[in-house]
Amino acid sequence: MTKKVALLTAGGFAPCLSTAVGGLIKRYTELAPDVEIIAYKLGYQGLLRGDHFTVTDEVRANADVLRNFGGSPIGNSRVKLTNTKDLVKRGLIEEGVDSLKFAADRLIEDGVTILHTIGGDDTNTTAADLAHYLHEHDYELTVVGLPKTIDNDVVPIKQSLGADTAAEMGARFARNVLAEHNASNRTLIVHEVMGRNCGWLTAATARKYREWLESQQWLPELGLSKEAWDVHAVFVPEAEIDIAEEAELLNKVMDEVGNVTIFLSEGAGVESIIAEMEAAGEEVPRDAFGHVRLDEINPGAWFAEQFAAKLNAEKVLVQKSGYYSRSAASNAYDLELIDTMVELAVDAALREEPGVIGHDEENGDTLSVIAFDRIKGGKPFDITEPWFVEMLAAIGQPAPVAAAPAEH
């Protein structure tokens, strides 16, 4: 059978999608220039609708242009193939249609033999389900996925694509936001960072911000104070948050420094917010995957409200770096990581070896083609990481205590 490649990006954006799409096109052009390549528009939505780009000679010749941009040139959507009700509601399939069969039939109709998915655990394992279905019906599809998530929470992959860039961009965002600390007396700043169940991005963003902080020259004699520009608390979903205890410590910072800055994972403390909403008889908004719509329940504002009164804050500023961070172009670290993963992804696809590319934490961090049945989401951030514990100690925050596991 003649090989035909399809590319698909799905889920939320991360600073790797455009680069990875360009890298795959370039690698195939180098190794197998005669292979036809298409790219489904808007992820699984485009697959269901049969809507795709054709990778022309012009695109092949200029694939490196994509390294300069964030987002995804071919588009994403949060479409879950197994959520039939949502697919029918969106008009992507008719009532009573088997969505997996519908998508598989589309791949057959398009003549696709290799599918590259760039997404999180759900994106990649869904593609594996498609391949299994097609195999059972005597059609061979090789699926090779690339791990995309700014949360860095895919098991057993050490570092997912785009996460490092997102942390760097969040730190850059914070430099401007934290300059607001003395725009008013007793200012409380809450920097809300993306991270539904995993605090890695929040912790890494704080770490990169403080690295910048330590590299600067200060002039406290004229009010340019390192202490005022610092992070004063970091809250992640994996650690307990004792608001009363934290407020007592932060109130001392407010009295001494004149302002307080909190870096907050958007998923931290969500159980408390949900409980409060349900007690008030309010409906908790959820997406097609059953996840709470965090942008609608607004954790940053909720935490700001809890602390503002306790700290006698005169000004409260809540800023979210998520969209700024996730839509950035890849940084140098991610460019190198993407290049190495793309190289292995294409090699594996051409030899018909399916799986997800990544450094396997259960196999000495070796860059490998990892079997789909080993891929899982929801890897928690390890709050006992020495660098995290040391960072909290440096800002005067109590040592982290593990929170009870929760479903958001």
C-alpha positions in Angstrom: 0.0 0.0 0.0 1.3 3.5 -0.9 2.0 5.5 2.2 0.0 8.7 2.9 0.6 10.8 6.0 -2.0 12.9 7.9 -1.1 15.4 10.6 -3.5 16.4 13.4 -3.2 18.8 16.4 -5.7 18.7 19.2 -6.6 19.9 22.6 -5.4 23.2 24.1 -2.5 25.1 22.5 1.1 24.6 23.6 4.3 26.3 22.3 5.2 23.4 20.1 2.4 22.8 17.7 3.5 25.0 14.8 7.1 23.9 15.2 6.2 20.2 15.3 3.9 20.4 12.2 6.8 22.1 10.3 9.3 19.6 11.6 7.3 16.6 10.5 6.8 18.1 7.0 10.5 18.9 6.7 11.5 15.4 7.9 9.3 13.6 5.5 10.5 15.8 2.7 14.1 14.8 3.5 13.4 11.1 3.9 10.4 10.3 1.7 9.7 13.3 -0.6 7.2 11.3 -2.6 4.9 10.6 0.4 1.7 12.6 0.2 0.9 14.7 3.3 -2.4 16.2 4.4 -3.3 18.0 7.6 -6.7 17.9 9.2 -8.1 21.3 10.0 -9.2 21.9 13.7 -8.1 18.5 15.0 -10.6 15.7 15.2 -13.3 18.1 14.0 -11.6 18.2 10.6 -11.2 14.5 10.5 -14.9 14.0 11.0 -15.8 16.6 8.4 -13.2 15.5 5.9 -11.7 19.0 6.0 -8.0 19.2 5.4 -5.0 21.0 4.0 -2.9 19.4 1.3 0.9 19.9 1.9 2.1 21.4 -1.4 5.7 21.7 -2.7 5.5 25.4 -1.6 4.7 24.4 2.0 7.4 21.7 2.0 10.0 24.3 0.8 9.0 26.8 3.5 8.2 24.5 6.4 10.9 26.1 8.6 8.7 29.3 8.7 6.5 27.5 11.1 9.2 27.5 13.7 8.8 31.2 14.2 5.1 31.1 15.3 3.0 29.9 18.2 -0.5 28.4 18.0 -1.2 25.8 15.4 -1.4 26.7 11.7 -3.8 23.7 11.0 -6.0 24.5 14.0 -7.2 22.7 17.2 -10.5 21.8 18.7 -11.6 20.2 21.9 -13.5 17.3 20.2 -13.7 14.0 22.1 -14.5 11.2 19.7 -16.1 9.0 22.3 -18.5 11.8 23.5 -21.2 11.0 21.0 -23.7 13.4 22.6 -21.4 16.3 22.2 -20.5 15.3 18.6 -24.2 15.2 17.7 -24.8 18.5 19.4 -22.0 20.1 17.3 -23.4 18.6 14.1 -20.3 16.5 13.5 -22.2 13.2 13.3 -25.8 12.2 13.1 -27.7 10.6 15.9 -27.1 6.9 16.1 -23.8 7.0 14.3 -20.8 5.1 15.7 -18.3 8.0 15.9 -15.2 5.7 16.0 -16.4 3.9 12.8 -17.3 7.3 11.2 -13.8 8.6 11.8 -12.1 5.4 10.7 -14.1 5.3 7.5 -12.9 8.9 6.8 -9.3 7.8 7.2 -9.9 5.0 4.8 -11.7 7.3 2.3 -8.7 9.7 2.5 -6.2 6.8 2.0 -4.3 7.7 5.2 -1.8 5.0 6.3 0.2 7.1 8.8 -1.4 9.5 11.3 0.7 11.8 13.4 -1.2 13.3 16.4 0.2 16.1 18.4 -1.7 16.4 21.6 -2.1 15.1 25.2 -2.9 11.6 26.4 -6.5 11.7 25.2 -5.6 12.9 21.7 -3.0 10.1 21.3 -4.9 7.2 22.9 -8.0 8.1 20.8 -5.9 7.8 17.7 -4.6 4.4 18.9 -8.2 3.3 19.3 -8.8 4.3 15.7 -5.8 2.3 14.6 -7.0 -0.7 16.5 -10.5 -0.5 15.0 -9.0 -0.3 11.5 -6.7 -3.2 12.1 -9.7 -5.3 13.2 -11.2 -4.4 9.8 -8.1 -5.3 7.8 -6.8 -1.8 7.2 -3.4 -0.9 8.6 -2.9 2.6 10.1 0.3 3.5 11.9 -0.2 6.1 14.6 2.8 7.9 16.0 2.0 10.7 18.5 3.9 13.6 19.9 3.3 14.6 23.6 1.9 18.1 23.9 0.8 19.7 27.1 2.0 22.8 29.1 1.1 20.9 32.3 3.9 18.4 31.7 1.6 15.7 33.1 1.8 12.8 30.7 2.9 9.4 32.1 5.6 8.1 31.6 7.1 11.0 29.6 9.7 13.1 31.4 9.2 16.4 29.5 6.2 17.2 27.2 6.6 19.5 24.3 6.0 23.2 24.9 6.0 23.1 28.7 9.3 24.7 29.2 8.4 27.6 26.8 5.1 28.1 28.6 7.0 28.4 31.9 9.4 30.9 30.4 6.6 33.0 28.9 4.7 33.0 32.2 7.8 34.3 34.0 8.1 37.0 31.3 4.5 37.9 31.8 5.0 38.2 35.5 7.8 40.7 35.1 5.3 43.3 33.8 2.5 42.4 36.1 4.6 42.5 39.3 5.7 46.0 38.4 2.2 47.0 39.5 3.0 46.2 43.1 3.5 49.8 44.1 0.8 51.4 41.9 -1.1 51.5 45.1 -0.6 51.0 48.8 -1.0 47.4 50.1 -1.4 45.7 46.7 -2.3 42.0 46.4 -1.3 40.4 43.1 -2.5 37.0 42.2 -0.8 35.5 39.1 -3.0 32.6 37.9 -1.1 30.0 35.9 -2.7 27.2 33.9 -2.7 23.8 35.5 -5.9 21.9 36.2 -4.6 19.0 38.2 -0.9 19.5 37.9 1.2 22.3 39.5 4.3 21.7 37.5 3.8 24.8 35.2 3.1 27.1 38.2 6.1 25.9 40.1 8.4 26.1 37.0 7.1 29.6 36.1 7.9 30.8 39.6 11.3 29.2 39.4 12.1 30.9 36.1 10.8 34.2 37.4 13.0 34.0 40.5 16.0 33.1 38.4 15.4 36.4 36.6 14.9 38.1 39.9 18.2 36.9 41.2 20.0 38.1 38.1 18.9 41.7 38.5 20.6 44.7 40.2 18.3 46.5 42.7 18.2 50.0 44.2 16.3 49.7 47.5 17.4 53.3 48.4 14.9 54.5 45.8 12.2 51.9 46.4 13.5 49.3 43.8 13.3 46.4 46.2 14.0 42.8 45.4 11.7 41.8 48.3 8.8 43.7 46.7 9.3 42.1 43.3 9.6 38.6 44.7 7.0 35.8 44.8 5.6 35.4 48.3 3.6 32.2 47.9 3.1 29.4 45.4 -0.1 27.3 45.5 -0.4 24.1 43.5 -3.1 21.4 43.4 -0.9 18.7 44.9 -0.3 20.6 48.1 -2.7 21.5 51.0 -3.6 25.2 51.2 -4.2 26.4 54.8 -5.6 29.8 54.0 -5.6 30.9 57.6 -2.0 29.9 58.2 -0.9 31.3 54.8 -2.7 34.6 55.4 -1.0 35.1 58.8 2.4 34.8 57.1 1.5 36.9 54.1 0.0 39.6 56.3 3.5 40.0 57.9 4.9 40.4 54.3 2.3 43.0 53.5 3.1 45.0 56.6 6.9 44.8 56.0 7.2 45.0 52.2 4.0 46.8 51.3 2.6 44.2 48.8 2.0 40.5 48.4 2.3 38.3 45.2 0.9 34.8 44.9 1.5 32.4 42.0 -1.5 30.2 41.8 -2.3 27.1 39.7 -5.8 27.5 38.3 -6.7 24.0 39.7 -5.5 24.7 43.2 -8.3 24.7 45.8 -11.0 24.0 43.2 -12.8 21.5 45.4 -13.5 24.4 47.9 -14.9 26.5 45.1 -17.1 23.7 43.7 -18.4 22.9 47.2 -19.3 26.6 47.7 -21.1 26.7 44.3 -23.0 23.5 44.9 -24.0 24.6 48.4 -25.5 27.7 46.8 -27.4 25.6 44.2 -25.3 26.8 41.3 -24.5 24.6 38.3 -20.8 23.8 37.9 -19.9 24.4 34.2 -18.1 21.5 32.5 -16.6 20.9 29.0 -17.0 17.9 26.6 -14.4 16.0 28.6 -16.3 16.5 31.9 -13.6 18.9 33.1 -14.8 21.9 35.2 -14.5 25.1 33.1 -12.0 26.8 35.2 -12.2 30.1 33.3 -15.8 30.3 34.2 -15.5 29.6 37.9 -12.5 31.9 38.1 -10.2 30.4 40.8 -7.9 33.5 40.8 -10.7 35.8 41.8 -11.9 33.4 44.4 -8.5 33.2 46.1 -8.0 36.9 45.8 -11.3 37.4 47.7 -10.2 35.0 50.4 -6.9 36.8 51.0 -7.8 40.4 50.3 -9.7 41.0 53.6 -7.2 39.0 55.7 -4.4 41.1 54.3 -6.2 44.4 54.5 -5.4 44.9 50.8 -6.3 48.2 49.3 -5.8 47.1 45.7 -6.3 43.6 44.3 -5.0 42.6 40.9 -5.7 39.1 39.4 -3.8 38.4 36.1 -3.8 35.2 34.1 -0.8 34.3 31.9 -2.3 31.2 30.4 -3.2 32.3 26.8 -0.1 34.5 26.6 2.1 31.5 27.6 0.5 28.7 25.7 0.4 30.5 22.3 4.1 31.5 22.2 6.6 30.3 19.7 8.9 27.5 20.9 12.0 28.6 22.9 15.5 27.2 22.2 15.0 24.3 24.6 11.7 23.2 23.0 13.1 23.6 19.5 15.8 21.1 20.3 13.4 18.8 22.0 10.9 18.9 19.2 13.6 18.3 16.6 14.8 15.1 18.3 11.3 13.8 18.9 10.2 14.6 15.3 13.2 12.7 13.9 12.3 9.6 15.8 8.6 10.0 15.1 9.1 9.9 11.3 11.6 7.1 11.5 9.1 5.0 13.6 6.2 5.8 11.3 8.1 4.7 8.1 9.0 1.4 9.7 5.4 1.1 10.9 6.1 1.2 14.7 3.2 2.9 16.5 3.4 4.7 19.9 4.1 8.1 21.5 7.5 9.6 21.3 9.1 10.7 24.6 11.8 10.3 27.2 10.6 7.2 29.1 10.8 7.9 32.9 10.3 4.2 33.5 13.2 3.3 31.2 16.1 5.5 32.3 14.7 8.6 30.5 15.6 7.1 27.2 14.0 8.7 24.1 11.7 5.9 22.9 8.5 5.0 21.0 6.3 4.3 24.0 3.4 1.9 23.6 -0.1 3.6 23.7 -1.3 1.4 26.6 1.4 2.9 28.8 0.3 6.5 28.1 -1.8 8.2 30.8 -2.7 11.7 31.8 -2.8 13.3 35.2 0.8 12.8 36.3 1.1 14.9 39.4 3.8 17.4 40.1 6.2 16.0 42.7 6.1 18.6 45.5 9.1 16.9 47.1 11.4 18.0 44.3 14.4 19.6 46.0 14.3 22.7 43.8 10.6 23.3 44.7 11.1 22.7 48.5 14.1 25.0 48.4 12.2 27.7 46.5 9.4 27.7 49.1 11.9 27.9 51.9 13.6 30.8 50.2 10.4 32.8 50.1 9.4 31.9 53.6 6.5 29.6 52.8 5.9 26.4 54.9 7.2 23.1 53.5 4.5 21.6 51.2 2.1 18.9 52.5 0.4 16.6 50.1 -3.2 17.3 49.5 -5.8 14.5 49.3 -6.3 13.3 45.6 -9.2 15.0 43.9 -11.1 14.9 40.6 -11.5 18.3 38.9 
